[in-house]
Structure formats: structure tokens, C-alpha cells
Amino acid sequence: MTVGTRVRVKSSIMVYHHPQHRNQPLDIKGMEGEIIAVLETWQGRVISPNFPYQVRFAPKFLAHLQPDELDVIEN
């Protein structure tokens, strides 16, 4: 998966930072978004983050996810 890939969340994940549901649990299973960053380096050093994919679901809603939590959407 690379930047620009459309993805769908395949596992049940509870988040508390959705703008419309602030501080309330929201399950994002089934939501679709676009990968906007793959975190591999920081300040020129190779890193191994736990949640390397940054996905934008809405203009003000981003989430960092693991590769096994996402399915690629075919165009």
C-alpha cells in the first residue's frame, strides 16, 4: 500500500477523536479513506512505528492504522 491508495477498515476499531463524536467511542469498521502517509523515516532515520499508515477519512478526521486492519479498495 502506498500514498493515495483507497482503503477500507476491516476490523473493529474504537476511536475517541472523531470530530463529530468527540470523547465518545466510535467504531470505524467499514469506513473508507485514503492513505496520506506511510511512516518509515523520521529526521532521516529509519523507524518501525506500530501504526505506520496515516489514513484520511474526512477533511478533519485522520487515523494511524496497522496494515492488517485495512483492505485495499479496487477502482
N, C-alpha and C positions, 0 to 999 in steps of 0.2 A: 504494500500500500504506500502511495506517495501523496504529496500535497496535491489537492484538487480532486482526489478520489471521493465519490459519493459513498457513504456508508450508512448502515442501519444497526442500532444497538440490538444484539441478540439475547443478551442475558438481563435479568432483573437487577437494576442498579438504582439505589435510592440516593438522591441528591437533595441538598438543602439550600442551594444557591440559585435556583431558577428565579428570574426577576418577578414573575407573576405569583410565585408561591414561596416568597422569602421566608426562611426559617421554618418551613413546613416540609415534610417528606414528600418527594415526588419520584415516582418510578419512571425512568426514561426508556424502559424496554419498548422497542418498536419505533423510537424516534429516528428520523433521518437527518443527516447533516453532511458536512464536507470537511475533510481533513485540511486544516490550515497550517499545521506544522508537525514535523516529526523530529522530536528532540533527540539528537545524537551527540552534539557537542555543546560545550559552554566555555566561553572565553578561550577557544582554541584547543580545549582538551576534550577527549572522548569521554562520554558519560554513559551510564547504564540506568536510566530512570525506570521506576516501577510502572509509570503510566506515560509511555512515550508519545502517544498520539493526541494532539490537541484538535478537538472537533468543534466546529461552529454549527449549532443547531438553529439559532435565531440571531438577529443582529446583536443582542445583548446577552446571549447565553452560550458559554463555552464550557467544555468539559475535557479533562485529561483522562484517557482510557487506555486499557491494555489491548493488544491485538486479538486476544481470544474473546473479547467482549463485542467485537464488531464483525459484521458481514458486509462484503462489498456489494453495491447495487449495480447491476448491469444496465447500461444505457440502451 
